[in-house]
Amino acid sequence: MKSKVRLIINNISKSYKLGKENNHKVIDNLSFEVYDNEFLVILGPGHCGKSVLLNIISGLESPDEGNVILDGKPITGPNPAMGMVFQKIGIFPWLTVMENVELGPKFSGESKEERRTRAKKFINLVGLQGFENSRPAQLSGGMKQRVGIARAYTNNPDILIMDEPFGSLDAQTRYAMEEEVSKILSQEKRTIIFVTNNIEEAIFLADRIILLSESPARLKEIYNINLSIPRDPMSKEFLELRHKISSNTDFSIEI
């Protein structure tokens, strides 16, 4: 039996003007649901509209048609229930790890003691204990992304949106971060929407995978991932699923 539906993406379409006459359709009549506490991966090729879709889900952009419903209410603008982690590392270089992670609660007026206790919890959870007073220039790329994840969790979002957060990392660091996220989820369950163009990454992390077509983004297939955790990318089941998904793509995609 599935969990309750948290988010409904309902017949979303989006186009942009190219010149005076031509419209470029980025998303075409896209619908799916997101369940409570699931890890949903949106898998598709580069430039197919994945980031635009996330902007619409988070309320940063409006669709031309359709709507997004969160807990029964339409999203009409930026929503504090949504937290985001981007591929481009968005932490402030002049702030320490602790100061970056506690920034949201600080702006919302939480006391220093309360926000530091909460920030410390998530700094420890992502494995950055001992680096609280370090600045971003002293951290590796993977450590910087851990700061971004800790900051997003500290803001206590209902839904955490991750837009190709490991795409700029080298392969070894990327695998380490995927394992780190899997470990965090075992301790701090959260509804997560994760975008990637990497099939292995999608299978390693997802409860479900939404496979999108090339632009304009349309729903191509939905895969329920029933592999045991922790997942072994070299297991027969993993490799069979990777082959199944890659065989259903008509675009160049990372495997």
N, C-alpha and C positions, 0 to 999 in steps of 0.2 A: 504493500500500500504506500503510495507516494505521499510526501509531506504536502502541506498546504501551499498553494500558489502565492508567491510574494509579488511577482512582477509579471505583467502581461504586455507583450509587444504586439500590437494589434494593427495589422495591415499598413505597416509603415512604408511610405515612399518619400524619396527626397531627390530633388534635382537642383543643379546650379546653372546659372546663365553663363554661356560661353559666347561672348560677342553680343550683338544686338538681337539676333534671332534664335540661335540654337540653344536648346536646353540639354545639359548633360545629366542623364539620370544616374544616380549613384546607388540608390536603394529602391527596389521594386517590389511592393506588396509583400513585405516580410512580416511574418507572424511566428511567435513562439512564446513559451512560458518559462519562468524561472521559479524553482521551488525553494522553500525555506531550507537554509543550511546546505544547499547543494553547491558543488564546484562545477559550474557550467563553463565549458570552453567554446569560444566562437573561433572556428578554424576556417581560414580562407586565404587566397593569394594576396600579395601586396597590391595596394591601391584598388581593392574591390569595394571599399566603403565601410570597413570594420571600425575605423576610428570615428567616422561620421556617425555610425550607429551608436557607439558608446557616448558620443556627445549628445545625441538625442535622448538616450536612456537616462543620462545624468541631468538633463534639463538645460544643457548649455546651448543646444540648438533645438529648433522646432521642426517637426516633419511637415512636408507639404500635404500629406494625407495620412490618416490613421492617428493613433495615439498610444501613449505608454501609461499603464495603470499600475500604481504602487499601492498595495494593500487597499484596493478598492477605490483609490482616488487618482485622477489624472495628474500627471506631472506637467506643470506649466512653466517651470523655471528651475534654476539651480536648487537642489534639495539637500539639506544638511544630513539626511539619512544615507546619502551616497558618499563614499570615500573613494579616492582615485590614486593609483600608482601608475606613473607613466614610464615609457621607455627612456625618455630623456630625464636624467636624474634631477629632480626638482628640489634639492635641499639647499639651504642658504650657506654659502661658504664662510661667512663671517660668524656663524653661530656654531656652538659645540654640538655634539651628538645629542646631549640632553636637551639643550635649548631648541634644537630642531624638532625633536620628538614631542616636546611638551607645548609646542606653539599653539595648536588648536585650543586645548583647554585653557591656555593662558589668555587667548583672545576672547574666550567665552566667559572670562571672569572667575575661573576656578582658582581656589587658593593655591599658593605655592606648594604647600605640603601635600595637598590632595593630588595636584597634577604631577608632581615629581614622583609620588608613590606609584601612580598609574603608569607614567612614562618608564620608570625603572622596571616595572613588571614586563613591559613589552621589549625594552632594550635587552633584558635578560633572555626573553623568549626567542629573540632572533640571534642570540649568541654574541652580543656586543658588550657584555659585562666587562668592565675595565676600560672601556673606550668612551665613557660618558663625557669626559672633558676634552676629547679629541675633536679636531676640526676636520671638515671634509678633505682638505688637502693631504691629511695624514692617513686617509683611508683608501683601500682598493675599491675598484668598481663594484665588486660584489658586496662589500661592506656598506658602500653608499646606498645601494638598493635595499639593504637590510634596514638602514635608517628610514628610508621611505616607507617600507612596510610597517615598521614599528610606529611611525608617525600616523599612518592611516589607521592602524588598530587602536592607537591611543585616542583618536577622535571618536571611537566607538560607533562606526557607521553600521546601519542595518545591512547594507549591501556594499561590498568592496569591489570596485571595478579596477582591473589591472590591464593596461594597454601595452602589450608586448614588453613587459618590464625587463626581460632578460635578453632582448634582441640585440643589444649593443655589447653584450659580454662575450668573452671568448668561450669556446666550447666547454672547457673544464670548469670554469666558474659558473657557466649556465647550468650544467648538470648538478653542481653543488647547491645552487640556489633552488633548483627544482626539488631536491631532496629536503632542503631547509623549509620550503613552503609546505611540503607534505607533512613534515614533522610539526610545524606550527599548527596546521589544521587539526592534527590529532589532539592538540591541547586546547585550542581556541577555535571551535567550529564557527563558521560564518558563511553567509550567502555570498558567493564570489562569482563574478563574471570576468573571465580571463580570455584575452584575445591573443592569438598566435598564428603564425603560418608554418609552424613546425609540428609535423604529425606525431613524432615521438614525444614531444613535450605535452601535446594535447592528451595522448593516451596515458602518459605517466601521471598526470594530475587530475584528470576529469572524472566526474560522476556521469556526465553526459557531454557529448560533443555535437554542436550545431555546425554542420558543414555548409559553407556558402559557396555560391558560384562566383565566376568572374564578374566584374562590374558590367551592369548593375547587380548589386548583391541580391540574390534570391535564395530561398531555402532549398538546399540540394538534398540533404539527408540529415537524420538525427540518429546518433549512436548512443546507446546505453552501455556504459563501461562497467562490467561486473568482475573485473580482475581483483584479486586479493591485494591488500596493502601490507607491507611495502611492495611495490611493483618491480619486477625484473624485466628490463628491456630486452633481455636475451632469452626469455622464456618462450616456449612454443606458442602459448596463447597470445602473448604480446605481439610476437612477430606475425602471427596470422591476422590479427586485427590491424596491424600496420599495413599489411599487404591489401587487406580488404578496403581500407580507407583510401590508400594511394591509388588503387585500381579504379576508384570512383571519382577521381579528379581528372579534369581535362585541362589543367593548368600546371605550370611549374611551381612546385611547392617543396619546401624543405622536408626531408625525411630523416 
